[in-house]
Amino acid sequence: MSEWPTSLMLDEIWLSARRAMVVSFENKGLWLGPEDYKDQRRIQLENGNQLKTELLPSILGKKDYQLLSGELLFGKYNQQFKRKLPFALAFGDTIGNGLYDVYNAACHYKKQVTNLCALFNLGISLFDFLLDQSGNKATFSKLITKELLSGLQKQEHASSLRKISSPEHRVLLKIIAAFYRLLFELLESCKHSPGQIMLLLNRAYQAEILSTVTGGLSDRKMKVIIRNKSVLPFLIMGSIAQIPVNEQADTNDRELHFAARLGEIFWRTDDLADIISDFQSEQPNLFLFGGVDARVKTDPGLHLQRLLESPLITRESRKVLKGVDSFITDLYAQNKDSAENFRFRQGLLFYVKDWFN
């Protein structure tokens, strides 16, 4: 049993994680300074708000769109939701835009691709947000079923979504339905097979649900679930960005590897930044496995103390740095447009830092 209070150890673990990231990135000149960070935050916020006004009114309808600015959605988490919404859209747009340029796709499809990636990231962010804040995760999992999502893929439930009483679920499902509609329009325009993307979408849903029912799983299986939950969305955005490139074919594995590297970066970054909140809500986390391992439940303080004493946080922060550094190097080698590369680079570095702010 640890002699230190749990809250104190959690604070020290989070500070250790942030310190390890800052030191690693500053040594390589990759930790954005205050002015660059402030400038990028303004750019991302403006882009996210523009995407919100461009995309969501027609998708949600007037009444549900107005809810986004109100005080009711997500109850006590309303302010947190409103802060996150524009950045969820902007992050998807940044990833889609960057990967589209890497693949040298036809320019006339770029806006469709980036809008899809923005909507997709908003959808999974809302899904994750709803799941994390749900008082009864089993009930939520039964409400947002694989069968329901399959129906939305086929546009079978689009007209009945307005009858759903829960505004949070209604907003989420309207966004998912719009995503599938726009995705199939792009697939049809490019004469592209939907097979690979549908498979990845189903796997991402499965990983999300599995992360809520992890009792009795080994650390090894838990790590696979956590990784899939974080990396699969990037594979999906990579597949979307490749639709105009590979007509009549599924996505190229080599190019998906480029997107997977982003997933690995943000998986580790996200879990490092969310150590405290994941521990408190018993969410699966690479560093904690909170609520999964019986030993952690019986003596969480001892688990945290061992984490503090181990080199795991420093080692994983260095993996994030190595991943970002090599990704940026390969980005400039792959795409000759230095202005686009710089925008993508700055966007990535902003979100790595922002995760900790």
Secondary structure, DSSP 8 states (H G I E B T S, - for coil): --SS-HHHHHHHHHHHHHHHHHHHHHHTT-S--HHHHHHHHHHHHHHHHHHHHHHHHHHHHHHHHHHTTSS-TTGGGHHHHHHHHHHHHHHHHHHHHHHHHHTT--GGGHHHHHHHHHHHHHHHHHHHHHHHH-S-HHHHHHHS-HHHHHHHHTTSSGGGGGG-S-HHHHHHHHHHHHHHHHHHHHHHHTT---HHHHHHHHHHHHHHHHTTS-TT--HHHHHHHHHHHHHHHHHHHHHHHHTTTSTTS---HHHHHHHHHHHHHHHHHHHHHTHHHHHHHT---TTT-TTTSHHHHH-HHHHHHHHHHSSHHHHHHHHHHHHHHHHHHHHHHH---HHHHHHHHHHHHHHHHHTT-
